[in-house]
């Protein structure tokens, strides 16, 4: 059984959590399915809005679906969360990603 199948089974069994949703989102990204990743990562940040890794992955998934405005918003929210938590590395990474997306949006 693949990790994705295992995580889906856990969700079906009612073992929902922000970490499980993050894991599902990550696996869907690995499987080149960013639309399903977005669904689970949105739920991850809803359940735990202070999980900066979920915000970072949500930004990536949204960018991969072509929703650059949504990706930029997710990165900005994630940066704010990471700054409050003192997660300096996450702030740096998401800032770089946000700048790239802002540049692409400005270029039209």
Buried (B, 14 or more C-beta within 10 A) or exposed (E): EEEBEEBBEBBEEEEBBBBBBBBBBBBBBEEEBBEBBBBBBBBBBEBBBEBBBBBBBBBBBBBBBEBBEBBBBBBBBBBBBBBEEEBEEBBEBBBEBBEBBBEEEEEE
